Amino acid sequence: MKFQITRAIGLSKFSPRWVKVICLRLIKNDIERSLNVLLVKIDESELSTEQLKAFKECVERINLARGKGMQA
């Protein structure tokens, strides 16, 4: 419900830019929380070596996109 309201307000052409920015941040934070919950549930011991390598690459790309990657 909250997502639908946020989407309707954020996509409206009559909404000011600052409202759209707030809506975008709310949705981004919601996605980040959901992703963190999903990543915690993954048991790395049950993955094959190929799956584990792909999983770690995905996590690294996500962290870089979020600005939380390792900076050398």
Distance bins in CASP14 RR format, pairs under 12 A and 6 or more apart:
PFRMAT RR
TARGET T0000
AUTHOR 0000-0000-0000
RMODE 2
METHOD distances of the structure
MODEL  1
1 7 0 0 0 0 0 1 0 0 0 0 0
1 8 0 0 0 0 0 1 0 0 0 0 0
2 8 0 0 0 0 0 1 0 0 0 0 0
2 9 0 0 0 0 0 1 0 0 0 0 0
2 23 0 0 0 0 0 1 0 0 0 0 0
2 26 1 0 0 1 0 0 0 0 0 0 0
2 27 0 0 0 0 1 0 0 0 0 0 0
2 29 0 0 0 0 0 1 0 0 0 0 0
2 30 1 0 0 1 0 0 0 0 0 0 0
3 9 0 0 0 0 0 1 0 0 0 0 0
3 10 0 0 0 0 0 1 0 0 0 0 0
3 11 0 0 0 0 0 1 0 0 0 0 0
3 23 0 0 0 0 0 1 0 0 0 0 0
3 26 0 0 0 0 1 0 0 0 0 0 0
3 27 1 0 0 1 0 0 0 0 0 0 0
3 28 0 0 0 0 0 1 0 0 0 0 0
3 29 0 0 0 0 0 1 0 0 0 0 0
3 30 1 0 0 1 0 0 0 0 0 0 0
3 31 0 0 0 0 1 0 0 0 0 0 0
3 34 0 0 0 0 0 1 0 0 0 0 0
4 10 0 0 0 0 0 1 0 0 0 0 0
4 11 0 0 0 0 0 1 0 0 0 0 0
4 23 0 0 0 0 0 1 0 0 0 0 0
4 27 0 0 0 0 0 1 0 0 0 0 0
5 11 0 0 0 0 0 1 0 0 0 0 0
5 12 0 0 0 0 0 1 0 0 0 0 0
5 23 0 0 0 0 1 0 0 0 0 0 0
5 26 0 0 0 0 1 0 0 0 0 0 0
5 27 0 0 0 0 0 1 0 0 0 0 0
6 12 0 0 0 0 0 1 0 0 0 0 0
6 15 0 0 0 0 0 1 0 0 0 0 0
6 19 0 0 0 0 0 1 0 0 0 0 0
6 20 0 0 0 0 0 1 0 0 0 0 0
6 21 0 0 0 0 0 1 0 0 0 0 0
6 22 0 0 0 0 1 0 0 0 0 0 0
6 23 1 0 1 0 0 0 0 0 0 0 0
6 24 0 0 0 0 1 0 0 0 0 0 0
6 25 0 0 0 0 1 0 0 0 0 0 0
6 26 1 0 1 0 0 0 0 0 0 0 0
6 27 1 0 1 0 0 0 0 0 0 0 0
6 28 0 0 0 0 0 1 0 0 0 0 0
6 29 0 0 0 0 0 1 0 0 0 0 0
6 30 0 0 0 0 1 0 0 0 0 0 0
6 31 0 0 0 0 0 1 0 0 0 0 0
7 15 0 0 0 0 0 1 0 0 0 0 0
7 20 0 0 0 0 0 1 0 0 0 0 0
7 23 1 0 0 1 0 0 0 0 0 0 0
7 24 0 0 0 0 0 1 0 0 0 0 0
7 26 0 0 0 0 0 1 0 0 0 0 0
7 27 1 0 0 1 0 0 0 0 0 0 0
7 30 0 0 0 0 0 1 0 0 0 0 0
8 14 0 0 0 0 0 1 0 0 0 0 0
8 15 0 0 0 0 1 0 0 0 0 0 0
8 19 0 0 0 0 0 1 0 0 0 0 0
8 20 0 0 0 0 0 1 0 0 0 0 0
8 23 0 0 0 0 1 0 0 0 0 0 0
8 27 0 0 0 0 0 1 0 0 0 0 0
9 15 1 0 1 0 0 0 0 0 0 0 0
9 16 0 0 0 0 0 1 0 0 0 0 0
9 18 0 0 0 0 0 1 0 0 0 0 0
9 19 1 0 0 1 0 0 0 0 0 0 0
9 20 0 0 0 0 1 0 0 0 0 0 0
9 21 0 0 0 0 0 1 0 0 0 0 0
9 22 0 0 0 0 1 0 0 0 0 0 0
9 23 1 0 1 0 0 0 0 0 0 0 0
9 24 0 0 0 0 0 1 0 0 0 0 0
9 26 0 0 0 0 1 0 0 0 0 0 0
9 27 0 0 0 0 0 1 0 0 0 0 0
10 16 0 0 0 0 0 1 0 0 0 0 0
10 17 0 0 0 0 0 1 0 0 0 0 0
10 18 0 0 0 0 0 1 0 0 0 0 0
10 19 1 0 0 1 0 0 0 0 0 0 0
10 20 1 0 1 0 0 0 0 0 0 0 0
10 21 0 0 0 0 1 0 0 0 0 0 0
10 22 0 0 0 0 1 0 0 0 0 0 0
10 23 1 0 1 0 0 0 0 0 0 0 0
10 24 1 0 0 1 0 0 0 0 0 0 0
10 25 0 0 0 0 0 1 0 0 0 0 0
10 26 0 0 0 0 1 0 0 0 0 0 0
10 27 0 0 0 0 1 0 0 0 0 0 0
11 19 0 0 0 0 0 1 0 0 0 0 0
11 20 0 0 0 0 1 0 0 0 0 0 0
11 23 0 0 0 0 1 0 0 0 0 0 0
11 24 0 0 0 0 0 1 0 0 0 0 0
11 27 0 0 0 0 0 1 0 0 0 0 0
12 19 0 0 0 0 1 0 0 0 0 0 0
12 20 0 0 0 0 1 0 0 0 0 0 0
12 23 0 0 0 0 1 0 0 0 0 0 0
13 19 0 0 0 0 0 1 0 0 0 0 0
13 20 0 0 0 0 0 1 0 0 0 0 0
14 20 0 0 0 0 0 1 0 0 0 0 0
15 21 0 0 0 0 1 0 0 0 0 0 0
15 22 0 0 0 0 1 0 0 0 0 0 0
15 23 1 0 0 1 0 0 0 0 0 0 0
15 24 0 0 0 0 0 1 0 0 0 0 0
16 22 0 0 0 0 1 0 0 0 0 0 0
16 23 0 0 0 0 0 1 0 0 0 0 0
17 23 0 0 0 0 0 1 0 0 0 0 0
17 24 0 0 0 0 0 1 0 0 0 0 0
18 24 0 0 0 0 0 1 0 0 0 0 0
18 25 0 0 0 0 0 1 0 0 0 0 0
19 25 0 0 0 0 0 1 0 0 0 0 0
19 26 0 0 0 0 0 1 0 0 0 0 0
20 26 0 0 0 0 0 1 0 0 0 0 0
20 27 0 0 0 0 0 1 0 0 0 0 0
21 27 0 0 0 0 0 1 0 0 0 0 0
21 28 0 0 0 0 0 1 0 0 0 0 0
22 28 0 0 0 0 0 1 0 0 0 0 0
22 29 0 0 0 0 0 1 0 0 0 0 0
23 29 0 0 0 0 0 1 0 0 0 0 0
23 30 0 0 0 0 0 1 0 0 0 0 0
24 30 0 0 0 0 0 1 0 0 0 0 0
24 31 0 0 0 0 0 1 0 0 0 0 0
25 31 0 0 0 0 0 1 0 0 0 0 0
25 32 0 0 0 0 0 1 0 0 0 0 0
26 32 0 0 0 0 0 1 0 0 0 0 0
26 33 0 0 0 0 0 1 0 0 0 0 0
27 33 0 0 0 0 0 1 0 0 0 0 0
27 34 0 0 0 0 0 1 0 0 0 0 0
28 34 0 0 0 0 0 1 0 0 0 0 0
28 35 0 0 0 0 0 1 0 0 0 0 0
28 65 0 0 0 0 0 1 0 0 0 0 0
28 66 0 0 0 0 1 0 0 0 0 0 0
29 35 0 0 0 0 0 1 0 0 0 0 0
29 36 0 0 0 0 0 1 0 0 0 0 0
29 66 0 0 0 0 0 1 0 0 0 0 0
30 36 0 0 0 0 0 1 0 0 0 0 0
30 37 0 0 0 0 0 1 0 0 0 0 0
31 37 0 0 0 0 0 1 0 0 0 0 0
31 38 0 0 0 0 0 1 0 0 0 0 0
31 62 0 0 0 0 0 1 0 0 0 0 0
31 65 0 0 0 0 0 1 0 0 0 0 0
31 66 0 0 0 0 0 1 0 0 0 0 0
32 38 0 0 0 0 0 1 0 0 0 0 0
32 39 0 0 0 0 0 1 0 0 0 0 0
32 62 0 0 0 0 1 0 0 0 0 0 0
32 63 0 0 0 0 0 1 0 0 0 0 0
32 65 0 0 0 0 0 1 0 0 0 0 0
32 66 1 0 0 1 0 0 0 0 0 0 0
32 67 0 0 0 0 0 1 0 0 0 0 0
32 68 0 0 0 0 0 1 0 0 0 0 0
33 39 0 0 0 0 0 1 0 0 0 0 0
33 40 0 0 0 0 0 1 0 0 0 0 0
34 40 0 0 0 0 0 1 0 0 0 0 0
34 41 0 0 0 0 0 1 0 0 0 0 0
35 41 0 0 0 0 0 1 0 0 0 0 0
35 42 0 0 0 0 0 1 0 0 0 0 0
35 58 0 0 0 0 0 1 0 0 0 0 0
35 59 0 0 0 0 1 0 0 0 0 0 0
35 62 1 0 0 1 0 0 0 0 0 0 0
35 63 0 0 0 0 0 1 0 0 0 0 0
35 65 0 0 0 0 0 1 0 0 0 0 0
35 66 0 0 0 0 1 0 0 0 0 0 0
36 42 0 0 0 0 0 1 0 0 0 0 0
36 59 0 0 0 0 0 1 0 0 0 0 0
36 62 0 0 0 0 0 1 0 0 0 0 0
36 63 0 0 0 0 0 1 0 0 0 0 0
36 66 0 0 0 0 0 1 0 0 0 0 0
36 68 0 0 0 0 0 1 0 0 0 0 0
38 55 0 0 0 0 0 1 0 0 0 0 0
38 58 0 0 0 0 0 1 0 0 0 0 0
38 59 0 0 0 0 0 1 0 0 0 0 0
38 62 0 0 0 0 0 1 0 0 0 0 0
39 55 0 0 0 0 1 0 0 0 0 0 0
39 56 0 0 0 0 0 1 0 0 0 0 0
39 58 0 0 0 0 1 0 0 0 0 0 0
39 59 1 0 0 1 0 0 0 0 0 0 0
39 62 0 0 0 0 1 0 0 0 0 0 0
39 63 0 0 0 0 0 1 0 0 0 0 0
40 59 0 0 0 0 0 1 0 0 0 0 0
42 51 0 0 0 0 1 0 0 0 0 0 0
42 52 0 0 0 0 1 0 0 0 0 0 0
42 54 0 0 0 0 0 1 0 0 0 0 0
42 55 1 0 0 1 0 0 0 0 0 0 0
42 56 0 0 0 0 0 1 0 0 0 0 0
42 58 0 0 0 0 0 1 0 0 0 0 0
42 59 0 0 0 0 1 0 0 0 0 0 0
43 51 0 0 0 0 0 1 0 0 0 0 0
43 52 0 0 0 0 0 1 0 0 0 0 0
43 55 0 0 0 0 0 1 0 0 0 0 0
44 51 0 0 0 0 1 0 0 0 0 0 0
44 52 1 0 0 1 0 0 0 0 0 0 0
44 53 0 0 0 0 0 1 0 0 0 0 0
44 54 0 0 0 0 0 1 0 0 0 0 0
44 55 1 0 0 1 0 0 0 0 0 0 0
44 56 0 0 0 0 1 0 0 0 0 0 0
44 59 0 0 0 0 0 1 0 0 0 0 0
45 51 0 0 0 0 0 1 0 0 0 0 0
45 52 0 0 0 0 1 0 0 0 0 0 0
46 52 0 0 0 0 1 0 0 0 0 0 0
46 55 0 0 0 0 0 1 0 0 0 0 0
47 53 0 0 0 0 1 0 0 0 0 0 0
47 54 0 0 0 0 1 0 0 0 0 0 0
47 55 1 0 0 1 0 0 0 0 0 0 0
47 56 0 0 0 0 1 0 0 0 0 0 0
47 58 0 0 0 0 0 1 0 0 0 0 0
48 54 0 0 0 0 1 0 0 0 0 0 0
48 55 0 0 0 0 0 1 0 0 0 0 0
49 55 0 0 0 0 0 1 0 0 0 0 0
49 56 0 0 0 0 0 1 0 0 0 0 0
50 56 0 0 0 0 0 1 0 0 0 0 0
50 57 0 0 0 0 0 1 0 0 0 0 0
51 57 0 0 0 0 0 1 0 0 0 0 0
51 58 0 0 0 0 0 1 0 0 0 0 0
52 58 0 0 0 0 0 1 0 0 0 0 0
52 59 0 0 0 0 0 1 0 0 0 0 0
53 59 0 0 0 0 0 1 0 0 0 0 0
53 60 0 0 0 0 0 1 0 0 0 0 0
54 60 0 0 0 0 0 1 0 0 0 0 0
54 61 0 0 0 0 0 1 0 0 0 0 0
55 61 0 0 0 0 0 1 0 0 0 0 0
55 62 0 0 0 0 0 1 0 0 0 0 0
56 62 0 0 0 0 0 1 0 0 0 0 0
56 63 0 0 0 0 0 1 0 0 0 0 0
57 63 0 0 0 0 0 1 0 0 0 0 0
57 64 0 0 0 0 0 1 0 0 0 0 0
58 64 0 0 0 0 0 1 0 0 0 0 0
58 65 0 0 0 0 0 1 0 0 0 0 0
59 65 0 0 0 0 0 1 0 0 0 0 0
59 66 0 0 0 0 0 1 0 0 0 0 0
59 68 0 0 0 0 0 1 0 0 0 0 0
59 69 0 0 0 0 1 0 0 0 0 0 0
59 70 0 0 0 0 0 1 0 0 0 0 0
60 66 0 0 0 0 0 1 0 0 0 0 0
60 67 0 0 0 0 0 1 0 0 0 0 0
60 68 0 0 0 0 0 1 0 0 0 0 0
60 69 1 0 0 1 0 0 0 0 0 0 0
60 70 0 0 0 0 1 0 0 0 0 0 0
61 67 0 0 0 0 0 1 0 0 0 0 0
61 68 0 0 0 0 0 1 0 0 0 0 0
61 69 0 0 0 0 1 0 0 0 0 0 0
62 68 0 0 0 0 1 0 0 0 0 0 0
62 69 0 0 0 0 1 0 0 0 0 0 0
63 69 1 0 1 0 0 0 0 0 0 0 0
63 70 0 0 0 0 1 0 0 0 0 0 0
63 71 0 0 0 0 0 1 0 0 0 0 0
64 70 0 0 0 0 1 0 0 0 0 0 0
64 71 0 0 0 0 1 0 0 0 0 0 0
END
